[in-house]
Structure formats: structure tokens, C-alpha cells
Amino acid sequence: MADSIAAGLVDENDTENEDKEREKRLFSGVKKTEKQAAASDLTETLGFYERKAQCKERKSNVSDLSLVRFISAELTRGYFLEHNEAKYTERRERVYTCLRIPKELEKLMMFGFFLCLDVFLYVFTLLPLRVLLALIRLLTLPCCGLRASICPYCKKSSGSRILQPAQVCDVLKGFIMVLCYFMMHYVDYSMMYHLIRGQSVIKLYIIYNMLEVADRLFSSFGQDILDALYWTATEPKERKRAHIGVIPHFFMAVLYVFLHAILIMVQATTLNVAFNSHNKSLLTIMMSNNFVEIKGSVFKKFEKNNLFQMSNSDIKERFTNYTLLLIVCLRNMEQFSWNPDHLWVLFPDVCMVIASEIAVDVVKHAFITKFNDITADVYSEYRASLAFDLVSSRQKNAYTDYSDSVSRRMGFIPLPLALLLIRVVTSSVKIQGSLSIVCVVLFYLGMITLKVLNSIVLLGKSCMYVKEANMEEKLFQNPPSAAPSRGSSRTHRTKHTREPSGEPAEEGMSASVTTQPTQRDECPAPQIPTSESDQFLTTPDESEEKSLIQVDTELKHGAPKKDLLEIDRFTICGNRID
């Protein structure tokens, strides 16, 4: 009986254990099914849970996060530049452009320098001879017979002009130079030198900056005064008078040349004081003013026309500075009785001024072309534009003298500077005896030889530059009779091309540079409609409608871009960033 009772207890315990194990199994199964359901509810990701498990394994392995591994990763990390090939190619081209700028810029500067030298020598050499020929023409006029219909000597009719327009302009230039030369004798250079030397350094620095600004303003307004005088004196008499007369214009031109010459004299005197100062502080300050110019021009928006204006201004400024240095050396050599040893004392300072001027121009143009994405080939276009002025002044349809075109293009007016140089040379060099006169005659013949050789070389180079730029066709276009307005210049501009002939263009250009310009025929009969208002009153054609629409779009989007041949030194191109 005891055995039966013990067996019953054992059976009961076994059943209880089996029930507990069944409950545990059911509970664990329910948990697994919940986890599987939760996992199945989540969206499938690209190895998210595997990465999470790997991160847990990496965290568990502390030895992987070592400083040695970080340093080795930094030392062996690589990248591929060819993935951004266009960017690095552009940067390399910019570097090559900056390296080409000094060479291309100096080519332009040298060509422009010799252009200014040619115009400057013209005032001393050929202009007096041309004035002399014009005066001979006036003096020999009575021998031709005023009442004769045709002169037996010159074979000209009595109705023709006494002097050609170019001769009238030359006579006016000669009279202006003579009057201003006598007026300059009343200006005491020595008193001006001591007056400027007594000023403080800072005051002289401010005065020199003001003189530079005044020089640019004088050049801008002075060329307009001279052009107005030339046109007033040569305008056809049958037209209605719309001016104040030749004599008032002549006195305005004389006053301008005299005042501009005094202004340049003050500049030369200030530079002379800087050279003769003991500590050279004023010269250093004046040289640092060139580097301030970099700050004022580099960080502005420039286009091709703006850069062309700046290049012309730099050419004119460099030639003017060289002339001022020549005047300073002449005055100092006179004070030291023409001792050649003193010239070597001035030589380092002169070289320092020239080197600083060249360095500033190179750095300025290099960064302007870099910031505005302008290639170095643009300077060859500028050189071709300057060469076009020289070649076009030798054509049959020339409407201006070459010296005047250079004055308008670069802002370089040679009359005041030549007047000052004549005044300094005549006061520094004393001519006594027949030997001195012979030396002066030989020097004058040497200047004429230099002028002729320089003109021949420049003309040959200019023809080559014009041919390389494919600008031969523009040489045979007639000059505009009047400056059209900005809106009507596009719609009513007519292109005059050369008639086809059997001769090539190069032969025609080479033959025309040595011929005399011919007078243009009288104005043709007015076409119908005669005015712009009549054109708008009539029904326009389809081509006119297209042109009008094009003009409207150009006026809306901005002013049309001008050709380089239409840009002179004083054209407003808007070089500021809005």
C-alpha cells in the first residue's frame, strides 16, 4: 500500500512538470511569433540589420578604434582629379593666360609707344615744314592772278579753295604753338621749383594726385576744343552759320594749350623736387601711388571695350612719364653744368620709376583678365585697331589726320607736351656761334630721319596687323557723315563695301597708303523719306519691321556693344559693377 501511494505521488509530480514545460514552450513560441510578425511588418532595407549587428561587433572589439589606424587611413587616402577634368583644365588655362599677359601687353605697349613717338616727332619735324609750305602758298597767291579763271602756273580755277583743309589745320597749329611759346616765357620755372620745394611731403603728394586728375580732364576737353576749331575753320561756307566764329575758337584753343602746358610743367617740377629730395620719401610715395591704382581698377567689372580704354590710357601715361623724366634729367644736368657723372646719380631713380610703372601695368592687366575671363589674344585685337587708324589715315577717303586720331583714341595731345619740351630745351641749352647752329641743324635733320624711319616701320607693321585681323574691307568703307543716335544707328546704318576689281585687296591697300586723299563729292540729293519722322509715317517693309523689333529688344536688354574702332579714350563704357 505504501508503494502504491508513492507511485501516485510520483505520477502527479510528473504530470505537473509536463504541464509547466508545455506552458514554457507555448510562451516561447508566442514570443517568437510576435518577433517574426514585427520583423515581417518592417520594410526591407539594404542590410540595415546586418550593419547594426556589425556595428555592435565593432563596438565590442575595442582594439579596432586605434590612433594608428586613423593615421594610416589619413596617410593612404586617395582621390581622382580626372573626375572634375573641366574645372582643373580651366584653372590651368588661367595660369597660362597670366603668364602670357606680360608678353602680349608689352607688345601692345611698344607699338603704342612708337605711335605716340611718331605723333610727337611730327610736331617738331614735319609740322613746321607743312606750315611753311602753306604760307608759301598764301604768299604766292597774287602771282596767279585773282581775276583769272584758270591760273597759268598751278592750273587751278579761281573758284577752288586757297588752302586745303589739312593746310588750314596745320597753319592753326603753327600759330597756336608760336603764341603759346611766347606766353610761356612769362612763366618762371625757377620760382615755381622753389615754391613747390617749400611745401610739405604730404601736401606735394596730394598736389601730384590732383594734377593727374586735372591732366585727364584737360585732355578730354582740350581735344574737343581743337576739333571744334579745325571744323569751324574748314567748314564749307555755303552752309548756315551755327558757330561763334573762328577767332573765338582760336583764342579758346590758345588758352587751353597754354594752361595745359603749365599743368604739365607743375607735374615735371614736382617730380624734379622728388628726385632732388635727400631722403627720397616723396619719390617713394609717388611710386606707391601706382600700386594704389591696382586697388582701384582690379576689383571692377571690365569688358573688352573697357580694357581697350585702359590700355590706351596706360600707353599715354607711360609715354608722358618718360617725357617728364627727360625734362627732369635736362633740368638737373643744366644745374650741374652738364656733368655726365650726375647722370649716373639720377639713373637708379629713373630705372626705379620705369620698373614700378611696368610692374604695376603687368599686375593690373593680369588680374583684370583673370577676374573677367578675358584671353590674352585680345591685345592683338587692340594692336590691330591702333594699326587700322594709321593705315586709314593714308587712304583716299581719310577724314582726319593721324595725329588727331591718336589724340582721340589715347587721349594723348602732343601740343602742350611739345611746347613744354621746347621751353625747357631753349632755356637749358644756349646757342652761341656758328658751330652751335650747325649742331642744331644736324640735330633737326636727325629728328626728321628718325621720324621718317619710324613712320615707314610703323606703316609696314600696321599693314601686317590689319591683314592678320582681316580688316582690309573696312579700309574702303566711307567714313560716317554724322554721328547717328544710338537708337537709329542700327536701323539706318548702311555698309559701304568696295566694288569688285581684278586687283587683290593687298595691292589696293599698299597703293592707297601713299596716295593723297581726295575731296568727297557734294552731298547727294536727299532720298525719300528725308527725315526719320517721315520713315515712321510710311508703311515699313518686313525687313524694316524686323530691324525695329531688334532695336527695341536691344534697348530693353541694354545698350548695344560698340566695335573697338568706335571706342576712343573718352567713351563712357560703364566699368563699374552694379
Steps between C-alpha positions, in 0.01 A plus 500: 500500500779736573645420162178587325477832679860593408439405141194728488698795632770447243242492221348823624841672505575383150175635368563837666847520349363414159238774531764758593719402205201527267423850629861606455504368145177679418628826649827485311314417180272799546805728544665363188188550298470860627860574409455347157182697447668824605793426274271419212306826557820709452600597144804325362816719494840447334679314775388729777480230765821344381677837533352539845634164600837582357507829688430311822783266420734792428403668824575184679841487338675797663831429335367611155458868610869580524696818422737304278219396269370860473844630410553224245162581342593866474835416344362257241176680405483582125287690246477536122532845332369370167153484651491884462717538194332815359554698818871430529555556127342844532723584797808397303396717206462797736855450620626485142304816419660686791841386379425626147373839613842669549616406150177599322460816706854619431449439127200732512684750718802512269283546193296772670816667632644534150165629377514777760865562414408534133231756581733683738781522244251622242456822698877572489583381149225491238257751648736801457566396140130461426428842653778647289355351181155633587639851561688485170172411335338808655788729402510381140125530453508853343730382221233263377264783421187540707281581200626218278263210455787249487846568645777452241737362765305275734224420244222554755177686457430815693203335669716239673615540859807709577621244757399140548332409832812314616712808427260722695527269801879499475513880491275520804720254690809703408347829618386338826850366569666838425260701718518257790881488478524874550247482781706230675793740530305687769491186719805475727603137541750569779246685714252216450764246604584677827134562573418129469812393688394701803183294545468197725517145369134417558388821335715425195356150480147641498597761243648234270181291515289805425724582204450151355122537517518849351721372217237244399223759513706746295575234240135406469370854456804628312465263206138613459618863492758426232255296291244779522763750380604283205143438388399863542794615286444241222121476495348575155390862479172432321356342811307696758722639772445318829815599689647801679782552249856390434672767712322412830573133441862584426545691826331220692750254349794728586380535860454124530848414366660761727322380815565134421869573445520674841326201658757259354778737612375479859498120471857500373607740776343281769678197359825697494457590867443132578824407323702768680365428850757359742307209649307414179180474705294699251619284211405186693154638575448595137602150389265343753220696335535267201426199719189672633383500139487119514246513781281745313485304176548128564181440698266642237308345218680546168403413146711513186414864430580604857832319490579665166444841656724412793773372269495824300515699821799297621682557171444875522599509867819307438609726214418813703700371797800430279482854363476642852805297602685645201408853610615426857834370375549805278431740787733314736779477244471873442537571871818288513652658185432190289726280709453140378580362846176646635305305238610176662372634831154545347509172310393268792200716585394516136525121467302456821215720374490320163512154663217584739287628212553180298439274801175676590370475143582128476340411834194713429431353158577145612239505777243690294515235228486226766196634683306581181591186298670696221758320290844637422418506127291813556817712500569402139154636416584826675825522307312442174255778589784747556663386177172554317506869601847542352415324173162672460663845532693423179186413299332713236190535716693610810299746708755582771871527556674212669620716789142602573376140487767396751397791721139385497584132543754528781433843644856605409512862382857579388478880479527589875770239565701608195464864604638425846792301360589785262485745791727284717752428223528863391551615860751223578710503183666823391565536126806717435718502192482342159600159630197489728275589208651219293440258789137612523452448125657154518283414799191612309596289199556206733151545645351508151688180413374334817145613425510365144651166601255462786207578269615249239544220754168579669318508167641162401414346836153653491425356157609160628282524812198614297545212258529247784180634657311482164412871515590591139136540396441766765772716348287560191182595683403865491519681835168593665377849409350558842482318827162328511303455813522175689154387407511591132857390437399137475201544276637754255864392483609426143805294428724636226708225345763519234402421145649175370801546279767286347769618743535326834424684822859503615620686190221755535589561862870538430430739214257714697721566800726725291234693305353834596146511638241631259219735583166329532224594260225730601220358706263295284140587450290415801318172475135457578413496782738778607448483873450235761148619568408442135633148521277418791202658324540268201422131504818310583616190318548164663876555530442840662254345745754236595766765548268712714415201715869423538571857610220486757637179646848646516375810677313285748786267581765772501710718279647328194866415510729727301773395267858564609541745212219713647653519848731788584666598825203703625211267410293406802475121517391457861767295670347488846324203652139582580 
